[in-house]
Amino acid sequence: MRKTIAFILSTIFIIQACEAPKGPSNKQIFRYNQESGISSLDPAFARDQASGWAVNMLFNGLVQLDSNLQVVPAIAKHWELSEDGTIYRFTLRTDVRFHENKCFKENNFKYVTAGDFVYSFNRLIQPKLASPGAWIFSGKLAENPFQATNDSIFEIHLNAAYPPLLGMLSMGYCSVVPAEAINYYGAAFRENPVGTGPFKLAFWEENEALVLHKNEHYFEKAGADALPYLDAVMVQFLPDKQSAFLAFLQGKLDFISGIDPAFKDEVLLADGSLQPKYKDRIQLQRSAYLNTEYLGFLTNGDKKAAHPALLDKRVRQALNYAIDRKQMMYFLRNNVGIPGTAGLIPPGLPGFDSTAFDHFSYQPEKAKALLKEAGYAPGSILIALETNPAYLDLCIFIQRQLQSIGVQLDINTSPGPTLRQLISKGEVSMFRGSWIADYPDAENYLALAYGPNRAPAGPNYTQFQNASFDRLYAAALQQPNDSLRALLYQQMDALIREEAPFMVLYYDQVLRLVNPAVTGLSTNAMNVLDLKRVKLNASSQKP
């Protein structure tokens, strides 16, 4: 019979009580649910949020992001860039220890050196590992790209300047791992992680429970205080979001990220504010989230699935002007998110042009005029829109709005994996998509419209091709000055608004439900779960 979470946790803390002379007292234990499960604790496979959150607690990289998405030191104390932008030189801290583990021959631990980063990054790009994070360095590296000048100097050598790289190094994929642990555990490293993070693995039974304990030797501090403050983190794996919400209300969870439609109206008023009955029971955290939801139009006339009307940018513009995004957000999303009336780049990233914020405001008469100019009479356009079931309500809203300008939509639903395959092959003329940023740079979004990235080779699923856009994109990647690069990004986003290969629906936001006893829980637009500075009122803990 499978162990229950209660049994697992009681066993763990009974063992702790027996081993500790005074027994556990007022333990600070933070609890959250991960309904999707965790596939691996190896940072080379941290491809989704569930694994990424766990990896963020267990491992560190050279750099990290603060709450404003600024790149700040982690294991690297500081860094410098060569004049031509091709060599990054990092000076490392000398006081960072890997978690104690039997894989180390001496003292059960070792300090991190530059050689560990050389090993970790070479491992990441090995074809036989097949890490989904290998793309970070794909096509960018010079010969002998990772070098350790000595134990505290680590260098990355590129074949050409690539300004977004520093932000990309904050991703979990780029965590440092010890060769000793990989050699000792082999493939089982996925369940025996040895990192440097604020927490270390205590127990993991897949789809049952994950328990992390405080790393007593963690290197970061808050002033004179050692981090982290928590004694443990407990992750449950309840597959049903409604059950997780009930557990939160009962005090058995301290945190929920995201508002599921099943309980959205229970928690939020129509304007997105918290229901008054929960004002003393829930802290509601709201912040920007680098997730852009959109409809994509196949713009490649060579593809069999291409719709003739959608090859005309006037039609694509008309569809954009026909949607009342503010009404959509109010009635379907409780104002969780910002109407997508600008381009691909979301607010908060350098390159977002605030003067174009209402470019695609609701203008149905302008939409009708554009269709007439393009030669299409009302009722003469029928388009198939492909989506997955989770976004059916949004697509029905759009269907009704487009009917008012004489455009008919036929909505087809497919499971997520099937839909992604159809989109990648260019077999759908209009589709719902989303793009969650992997790193905090507008290039991450503009890559969706870069010609050489046309699917299946890359993420340009609309098959958009524009020579001016491609020239600007290439120039931006060679521009080391952040301000000048942001101006190039703005020009590219202006081209996207003009050519309209996308209908941006909204720029997402993160809503978190937090136990009122929780303090120090920061957030950022990457929705990173950072528990290093979290504290709990011990009296609020429920058994």
N, C-alpha and C positions, 0 to 999 in steps of 0.2 A: 504494500500500500504506500502511496506517495505521502511524504511528510507534509504536514500542513505548515504554513508560515509561522503560526503561533508556536508549534512544537519546535521548529528549527531555532527560532529566536530564543525561546525559553532555555533550550539546551545550551546555546552559545553563552548566555549570560549566567546560567548555573555554573558552567565551567569557569567563567571569569570569577565568580564569587568564591569558588573553591580555591582558585589559584591565588587570589589577592588576600593578604592577611586581614585587611579591614573590610573587604567586600566592596561591591560597587555602591556608590552613593551619588544621587542627583546626576546621573549620566545624561549628557546632552546628546540626544539621538534624533537626528532629522530623518523624516520618513516621507517618501514620495512613491508614486506608482508609475510603472512603465508598461503600458498596455501592449505595446508592440513587441516586447521582449528584447533581449540583447543577444546578438549573434556572436560577438567576440570581444574580448578585452585586450586584444592586440591592437595597438594604435595604427598599424599598417592597414587595418581593415575597419577603421572607424568611419564608415561611409554614411551612416544615418545618425539622426539626433540621439537615439537611445544609446548607441555605442559611444558616440561622441561625448555625451555627458559623463559617462563612466570613465572614459579615457582622460577627460579633463581633470578628474579627481585623482587619478592614479599616476599621471605622467606630466612632464613639462617639456617644452621645447626651448629654442633659443629666445623667442619673444612671445608676448601675449598681447591681448587687446584689453584696453580699459573700458569703462562704461561709455566713453565717447568714441569708441572704435579707433582710438589712437594706438599705434604700436608702441609698446613699452617693454622694458627689459624683463626677462625671466631668468633663464640660466646664463644668458649673455648679459654682462654688465653694461656694455656699450658696443657700438659697431661703427664702421666707417666704410665708405664706398669709394672705389677708385674713380678718377676723373672721367673715365670713359664709361662708367656705370657697369662694368663687367665683373668686378671683383668685390665681394662682400667680405669684410674681415671682422670677425666677432671676437671680443675678449670675454672669456668665460669666468664666472665665479669659481672659486676654488673650494668652496665649502658645501657643495651639493652632493649628497649621498644618495645612492640607490637604496631602496628598501632592503632591509636585512633578509637574506635568503641563503639557503643551503647551496645554491649554485656557486657562491663565492668561496674560494678555498681558505682565505684568511679573514678571520673575524666576522664572517658571514655578511660583510658589506664591502663596498668600495666607493671611492669618490669619482664623480664624473670628470672625464677629461675630453679634450678635443678629439682624441682618437675614437671615443664612443660615438660622437656625431658623425665622423667619417664612416664608421661601421653602419650606423643606423640609416644614413641617407643612401649609402651604396646598397644596403639591403632593400630599401624601399623601391629602388628602380630595377631590381633584379627581375627579369622576365619570369623566372621560375616561381617567384613568390606570387606574382599576379595580383599585386596590391592595387585596389581601385584608386589609390592616391598617387600612383606613379606618374600620372599626367601632370602633376605639379612641375616636374622638371623636364617633361618630354619636349625635345627639340630645342632646349635652352642651354644645354651644358657644353662647356669646352672639354677638351681632353684632360683627363685627370681632374675632374671638377671639384672633388672634396679633399681638402688638405688640412693636416694638422701641423702647423709650424712648430708648436711645442704643446705641452699639456693644456695650456690655457688660451691658445690662439687657433681659431678654426676659420677656414676660408672656403667660400663657394666661388667657383670660376665659371662664368657664363660665356657663350659664344657671341652674345650681343646684349646690349642693355635691355633690362626688363623691369621697369619701375614697380609693377604690382607685386614682385616677388616677396618683398619684406612682409607684406600683409599675409601672403600665402603661407609663410613660415609659421604663422600663429596657429595653423590648422593642426588638429590632432595627429594627422598622418606624419607630421614632422617632429614628433616626440623622440626623445633619446631613449634607447633601449640598450641593455648590456649584452655583448656577445656571449658572455658566460651563461646568461639565462636562456638565450636562444639555443645554444649548443647543448645545454643540459636538458631542456624540456622539449626541444624540437617543435612539432606541430602543437603540442600541448601547452605551449606558451600562451595560447589564446585563453586558457583557463587558469594559468599560473603567472599572471602579469607581475613583472618586477620593474617598477618605475621610480620616479623621484617625487611624485605628487604629494599633496597634503594628506592624502588617505592611502591606505594599503589594504589589499584584499584580506578579509578574514574568512569569508564563506561565500560560495556561489553554487547554487543548484539551479540549473537553467529552468526558467518558467516557474520557479518557486520563490526564491529569495536571493538577494545579493546583499551582503553585509560588508561594509568597509570600516576599518578602524583608523583612528587618528595616527598620523605619522609623527612620532615624537621628535624626529630629527629633521623636520621640514625646515627649509632654509629661509623662507620669507617671514617677515615680521610686520606687525602693525605698530610702529613706534617701538616701544620696549617690549611689547607683548608678542609671545610666540604664537604663530598660526599653525593649524586652524584652532578655533575655539571649541568646535564640536568634538565629542568623543567618538561618535560613530554616525554612519549614514546607512539607512536601511531602505532598500528598494524592493517594492512588491511588484507582482506581475499579474494584476487583475485585468483580464482581457476586455472587460466591459466598462466603458467610461462612466455609465450611470452608476455602477456599483462603486467605482472609485470616488465619484462625487459624494455618494452617501457615506463612504468611509471618511472622507474629509470632514463632512458635517458632524460626524460622530467623534471627531478628534483623533482618528487613527492614522490620518495623513496630515502633513504640515504644508502641503504645496500641491497645486495642480496647474499645469501650463496649458493654456488654451481653453476656450469655451465650446464644448460640444453642442450641436443643435439639440440634443436630447434634453439638456438642462439650461440652454441659453436664456430662455425667457423666464425661467425660474430665478435666475441670478441677476439678470440685467433688465433695466427699463428699456423702452424703445430707443432712447437717446444714448444708450450705452453706459449709463451710470448704474451704480449698484442699487438693487432693490432695498428699500429702507429697512426691511425686516432682518437684513443681514449686516447692518452697519456695525454691530458689535461683535460679529462672528467671523467676518471676512475682511482681510486687507485686499483691496483690489489694486494690483499693479498694472499699469498700462504703459507701453513704450512702442516706439517704431520697431518694425521687423522687416529685414531685408528679404521680403518675399513679395514678388510682383505677380499678380494673377491677371491673365490675359486671354484673349482669343487670337489665334494665329491664322493668317490667310496664306495659302500656298500661292506663291507668286512666280513659280517656274512654269512657263507655258509648255516646256518639253515634257512635263509629267502628265501622264494620262488622267490623273485625278484633278488636274487644275480646272477650276471653273472659269469660263471665259469672262464673266463679269468681274471676277475678283482680280483679273490681270490688269484692270483699269484702276489706277490709283484714285480716280474721282469716286468710284463706287466704294472703295475701301474707306475713303474719307467720309462719305455719306453715312456708312454704317456706324462710324465713330460718333458723328454728330447726332445720331438718332437715339442714343442711349442716355437716359437720365440717371447718371451714376449716383447722384446724391440721394435720389429716391430709392434706388436699389440698395444702397448702404443702410438707409434708415429702416426699411421694411424687412430686408432679408438678413442683415448683418448686425442689427442693433448699433449701427455706427462704429463697429469694430473695423477700423481701416480708414484709409483716405481715398476718396474717389480718384480714379486713374485718368484724370483729364489732361495730363501732360504726356511726356514720352516714356521710354523704358526706364530711365534712371529714376530711382525713387528719391523722395525728399531725404535730406540728411547726408547724401553722398556728394563729394566734390564733383561738379559737372551737372548737377541738377540746376535747371534754370527756373528760378521762382517767377520770372516775368511771363513764363509760358504755362503757368500752373493751370489756367482755365482754357487752354487752347481748344480742347475738345469738350467744351461745355455743351449742355443740351440745347441743340438748335435744329429741331425737326424740319423747319421750312428750308433752312440751308441744305439739309440732307436731301430733301425732295428736289431742290434746284440742281444739285450736283448729279443726281440720277438722271434728271431730264437732260442736262448738258451732255452726259455720257451716252444718251440715246436709249435709255431704258424707261418704258412706260410702267405705271403702277401695276403690280401683279405679274410682271414679266420675268422676275428673277426668283428662282427657287434654289436654295442652297442647303446642302446637308451639313449639319453641325455635329461633330463627334465629341462626346464627353464621357466622363465616368459618372456613376450614379451619385456620388457625393456632391456634385455640382449641378444636379438636374434643376434645382429650384432657380439658380442663377440663369441657367440657359432658357428656362421657360419664361422668365422675366424678359430676357433679351428677345426671345421669339415674339412676345406680345408687343414690345416696343417697335420692332422692325416691321411688324404688320401695319403699324400706323403710317409708315412711309411707302407701303406697297411692296415690301420684300418678305418673301415667305421662307421660313426655316423649317427643315425637317430634322428633328433632333434624334440622334442615334446614341445609345449608351453601350459602352463596352467596359470590361474590367480594366483596371489601371495598366497592367502589363501588356494586355492586348492592344490597348489604345496607344501606348508608347511605341510599340513595334510598328503600328500603322503610320504613326506620325513620322518616325525615323525613316521609313521607306518612301515617304512622300505619297502615300496612298489615300490621303484625306485632303479635301479642299479647304476645310475650315475646322478648327479644333480648339478645345479649351486646354490651356497649359498654364504652368506656373514656373517661376524660377526663384529658388532660394539661393541667395548669394553664398558662395563658398569662402569668399574673402572680401574685405570691405574696400573694394575699388570698383568704380563704375565700369571699368573694362570688362568685369565679370558679366554685366548685362549687355553691353554693346557687342560682345562676342556672339550674341544670338543673331546678329545681322551682318557679320563679317563673311564676305564671299567664300574664302577658303574653308570656312567652318560649315559649309552646306552639308546637311545630313545625307548619308549616315557617317561621314567623316568627322562631324562635329555637331554642336548644338544649334546650328542655324536651321531650324525645322521648317521655317517658312520658305526656305530656298531663295531668300532675298539676295539680289546681286546689284550692287551699285558701285561703280568705279570710284566716284568721289568719296563715298563712305569708306571704301577700302583704303584709299590713300591716306585719309585722315586717321584711320585706325592704326596703320603702320607707322605714321608719324608720331602718334601719341605714345606708342611703345618705345620710341627712341628718345622721348622727351623726359629728361631727368627732373626738370623744374615742375613741382606739383601744380603751381598756379597756371602755368602755360599749358600743362597737360589737361587741366580741368577745362580750359577754354576750348581745346580740341574736342573734348568729350561733349561739350555743349553744342558744338557745330554738328557732331554726329547725331546727337539726339534731335536736333532741328531737322536733319534730313529724314530721320525716322518719322517724325510728325508729318512731314510733307508727303512722304511715300506711303505711309500708313500700312506697313505689312502686319501690324498688330492692332488689336483693340485692347488697350490696357483697361482692365476693369477696376482694380483697386490696388493700392499699396497697403500691404497688410500691417497689422499691429499685433503685438504680443499682449495678451491679457493673462495675468497670473492670479489665482486665488491662493492667498497665503494665510496661514494661521496667525492671528493677531499677536501671539507670543513670539513670533519670529522677528528678529532684528538683523540688520546687516546684509540682507539679501539684495544684491545689486542686479541690474539687468542691463543688457545692451541690445542693439539692433540685430545682432547675430543670434540672440536668444541662447547665449551660453549660460549654463548653470554653474555659478561660481559660489561655492559654499565655504570658502576659506575664512570669511569674516562673519559668518552667521552665528548668532547666539539664540538660545531658547530660554524662556522662562520655565525652569524645571517643573514648577507646580502645574504647568499646563499639559505635561506629558501624560498620555493615557496608556494603560497597559495594553 
